């Protein structure tokens, strides 16, 4: 069974306590698939300048900070902003709450994150701070390199 989850793309504003010139923001999350094997399509807005500064992944994490899925981004998106990349299968059940956030290769976490579930959809969540589950920054998988 294939389902298309709710589409959530409210105007997500960068959090004022962060330098928004250095963070990658999630601006939309779409899902398709079935419980235990969803495909996520995540739209990011990031201040990419090339391999020296780019969004190098987006990830789905549990509300207690465990990595569920990470989509590595192999290159910068200087001329494609915002951009959407899909990944999966993401092992979530329909009502499992999770967080979707992005990472910059040179600045780490800190942009707008979304939270929700496949059943309810995902919306911007200002309560997710740049220090939440910070230890995941070193977890595998990691980017091998940047193509351009």
N, C-alpha and C positions, 0 to 999 in steps of 0.2 A: 504494500500500500504506500503510495506517495502522497504526501500532504504538503501544502504550502502554508507555513506558519504565518502568523501575523507579520506585517511589515511595519517596522517602527523607524521613523526617520524625523523625529522632531528636531527643531533647530537646536543643536547641541552647542553650547557656548563654552569656550575654554574657561577653566577655573581661574579666577583673578589672582590667587596666591602663587601661580606658576608663570614662568616666562613662556607665554604661548607661542613665541617664535621658535621654540626648541622642542615642542611636544607634538606627538601624533594623536589626533583625535578620532575616535570612532564616531561616525556621523549616521550610520544606518547598519542594521543587521537584518538579514532575510534568512529563512531556513526552508529547506525542503527535505523530503525523506520520511523516515519512520523512526519511532522510538528505538534508541540504541544505535542508530546509524543516520544521523542527520547530516546534511550538507549545509554549511554556513556560508553565506556570501556577506562579506563585511566590507563596508565602505569606509575609507580612511581619508583624512585630510592631514597632510604632514608637510613640514617646511624642508623638503628634500632639496639638496644642492648638488648631489652626486654621491659617490661612495664615502665621502668624508662625513656626510650628514644625511641620513635617510631612515625611513621606517623600515626596520628589518624583520619584524614579525607582528602578527596579531595572535591572540590566544584566548581560549575559553578556559576559565578556572572555576573551581567550586567556590561557594561562599565561605568555606573555611580555608581557602588558599591553596588547594591542590590543583596542579596542572592536569587538565583533561585533554586538551588538544592545542597544538601550536602550528600555525601556518607560517613557514619561513618565506620571506620576500627576498628574492635573489638579486634585486637591483633597485636603484632609486627610481622615483617617478617624478622627475623634475618637471616635465612638460605634460603630466597627466594628473591633475588635481581637481577635485578629489578622485580617487580610484577605488575600484572594487575588485577583490580577489576572493575566490571560493576555496573551501577546503573541507575535508572530512574523510571518512565518516567520524562524526563526533558522537561519542558514547554518552548520550543523555537520555533520560526518560522524559516523557511529555511534560510532567509537572516539576521536574528538577530545576531548582533555581541555580543560576550560574552568572558569571561576569565575563564580558568580552572587553578586552582592552588591547592597546597597541604599545609598541616599544620603539624607541629611537636608538640607533646604534651608538650615538655619542652622548645621549642625554638620559636614556633609560625610560622608565615609566613616567606618567604624569599628566597625560592628556585626558580628554573626556572618555570615560568608560561607560558601557551600557550594562544593565543587569535585567534579568527576567528569566523566563522559561520558554521552551518551545510552544507550550499551550497559550501563554499569556502574551508572548512577544517580548522584545527587549527595548528598553528606553534608557535615555541618559540618566546616569546615577552619580550625582555630585558627592555622595558619601564614600565613593571608592577613591582613596587617596594614593598618591605616588608611592607611599611606603607600605601599602597593603601587599602582603606576600612577596616582598622584595627579594627573598631568597630564590624565587623562581627565575630571576635574571640569569643565574648560572646553570639552570637546569637544561638538560638535553631535550629536544634537539637545538643546536645552535647553527647560525649561518656559517657556511664554509668560507665564503668570500662574497664580494659584491661585483656583479658583472659590469655595471656602468652607472 
